[in-house]
Amino acid sequence: MSLYKQTLAELAAGLRARKFSSVELTQHFLARIDAHAGALNAFITVTHDSALESARTADARLASGRAGALTGVPFAHKDIFCTAGVRTTCGSRMLDQFVSPYDATVVAKLKDAGTVMLGKTNMDEFAMGSSSETSYYGPVKNPWNTALVPGGSSGGSAAAVAARLIPAATATDTGGSIRQPAALCGVTGLKPTYGRVSRYGMIAFASSLDQGGVIAASALDAALMLTAMAGFDPRDSTSVDTPVPDYAALLDKPLTGMRVGIVKEFFDAGLDAQNAHCIREALAIYSKLGATMKDVSLPNLPLSVPTYYVVAPAECSSNLARYDGVRFGHRCSAPRDLADLYRRSRGEGFGAEVKRRVMTGTYVLSAGYYDAYYLKAQKVRQLIAKDFHDAFAKVDMLMGPTTPTPAFAIGAKMADPITMYLNDIYTIGANLAGLPAISIPCGFVTGLPVGLQLVGPHFAESALLNAAHAYQRETDWHRRIPAGAA
Amino acid sequence: MSATEWETVIGLEIHAQLATRSKIFSGSATSYGAQPNAHANLVDLGYPGVLPVLNAEAVRMAVKLGLAIDARIARTSVFARKNYFYPDLPKGYQISQYELPIVAGGALEIILEDGSRKRIAITRAHLEEDAGKSLHEGLPGVSGIDLNRAGTPLIEIVSEPQMRSAKEAVAYMKKVHTLVRYLEICDGNMQEGSFRCDANVSVRKTGAQEFGTRAEIKNLNSFRYVEKAILYEVSRQVELLESGGKVVQETRLYDADKGETRSMRSKEEANDYRYFPDPDLLPVMLTDEFIEEIRRGLPELPDEKARRLESDYALSAYDALVLTSSRELAAYYEEVAHAVPGEPKLAANWVMGELAASLNKESLDIGESPISSATLAALLRRIADQTISGKIAKEVFEAMWAGGGEADAIIEAKGLRQITDSAAIERVIDEVMAKNPAQLADYRSGKDKLFGFFVGQVMKATGGKANPAELNRLLKRKLAG
């Protein structure tokens, strides 16, 4: 049976046509997850029993004709989304034993849509990392070459979808954590507009940048998932009350006349020449589809990495203060006093990268440094957002590479955080400006996938998905499956 | 120490708990006295992934206060995180307002007992959430944490350092206390901690321009403590300075049992709170329409009401201040005054005198008074129409307080009706004069002081019911012979 090769859209159609049941589909993917667990380490938790129970419920709904677009479709959550009754670790020892008493809004919405959750995917600890190596549960492997990283922080979601252990998975993106692993694993990753998807129940890393989204095998699949996930949430003050269209129904629009901005700063010295070549070829296809190309500049974009590495750690230093060993999360054994409880619980519960960022963030918010770091970074952030705004006065969307290079070796950048951080140089801008962006597979360099990034104005998810879908009708990069996944 | 050499400088930070039904950022109830943690939901507990949502009612209440103190209402205000670790602070930060508070630049006028008035400027008032409580009593070896109070909405009202004595500080605090209850934004219950303050106290040589180093006395939850703590702190600082020492900037606690303040932590030990705008909450943007609608709904405020009472009822400024200390008291007074036409001062004296004293003795609020305004008014009407004297009225009042019913019934039942009939009074005077010939002779030989003796004897004989004015008039004539 090769059900796994089908896209989520195809599987959903097959379920509705009763070609196979949700239970069969669930068993099929559970078997794949189990079979590849050792090789990829993409999952932290696999929910065999509750998945089959959900699948049975979905089958009943399908039989009664009350099924929705996603009823019975298996998927997985990044282990950053709180799932009632199911352990939610955020990739950290701090939350190793944490069972959430409630569902995140995204989790509740996908439940309501009748989807079947098969488990929780591995990730960088508290979403801090670009390689999924900072996880307490060990590194995730890239299905295209298991000696390489899958990217991060949503590396488990990207690797699982790339290896077709699951048709789609939720993910989150604070500085590129959806798009970069999607690019390195050869799958489609959509980071929506800030505020499009509720953050309630999504464990916070950097609140003003975090955005939930999806990793799937195609733009159509991402569109189906986003329709179910998006929407205003009264529990999240930063979510935006804008109607959610049926994104999948809005695909197949011609690209004639679409103005594409080619961002000068995306093609800098750090961009691998072969990557650049793949991107140029993808742009040529867009030209063929009727888009017009225009050179644009985002002059402040090169400041995005330093800006991000002030703002994100500042917010994280505060967001992670709640992990104090008092009520939930890791508590050290036999604390001598309160200070000892804090020191050891946090010292033992957090890994090195989290500590680095908490310390950086604490420093940049400290009396006497706030203006020089945090305040200045917020000003630069405004300038970067304005650059994007100005560009969108001239073009409908921006295109360029998602990452400077294809996947790198596990361990290669762990000793040098700055090099690691620079892997997000093309993706961070969209987070700082709150813009939607998508990464789609656009070729291979030495057998490794390359991602093309599309960035649009606020709430242009529909246009991005349409453009990605148009490209995917012309190409089959997104249908390539790594050899080891068979 | 020589008090005249030193000037006291006080600024108050008043924390008033807003009377919203739910917490400022969660749907939990705010009621006091529940089982520990009965009113603590996931947001209050700071669980991973939860987010705050601002309670619009808290914003409305803050705007009410701002308008009532004639302050600027910020069209944009911002919530910030104040970061510090403490077990009763589950998120590791308190959501407060820092650089852009919702209310800035107001003032209140205080009236002191001598009738003098003083304007106290208010720097700002900002919204914030309260922390929980750590419990130690009855828990040997461990600390308990009660998060019922965590997330309760507070408004912190920060004055300029413009008070120059403990009395001024108390007058100001009372004024704010009155105001927040008028506005119905705080129940003012100080025992439960709904209304409390931190006092910043310093001293300087009289005439000096620079402020001295201040100490902050935390968490004072009664007017009496405020006064005592400030007086203690001032003498401590003066003694320190006069003996060549230096005041250190620090936080101090007032120990009510010992009547002294003691050091909690110095500035060097103080936290660096690392304030920054809370990214989970949008800036609060208020429209002119929103603010104007709140302005239209404001009640008559204490100052306005006091001015009106002064002119409508010809009361002194101080009487008007006391009678307007709560909306309920003022309403009670006005009901009494209306029901006893032409006697507003009599009504004021009774409400502020007998009634207030009796309420105070039993720690009752005016709303809990066993004597209604109509019942008191019926009594005062009997004074006004001379059915009874003021002295007898006190007896009737006591009977009413004890549940004896209406004034008229008590007067009838006890036969307390005043004797105004001249002939009847004269008869008694004659009897008294007959019984006391020696005193009468002394009086007539010049011992004027014995007049009181005869008044007393007549009153005794009439059971106090003789009309005092009439008695005086008749007695003078009779004694003169």
Interface residues (C-beta under 8 A of the other chain):
Chain A: F81 C82 T88 C90 L95 F98 S100 P101 Y102 A104 R199 Y200 G201 M202 I203 A204 A206 S207 S208 P234 R235 D236 S237 T238 A314 E315 S317 S318 L320 A321 R322 D324 V326 R327 F328 G329 L338 Y342 T362 L365 S366 A367 Y370 Y374
Chain B: L42 L45 G46 Y47 P48 G49 V50 L51 P52 V53 L54 R81 N83 F85 P87 P90 K91 G92 Y93 I145 D272 R274 Y275 F276 P279 D280 L281 L282
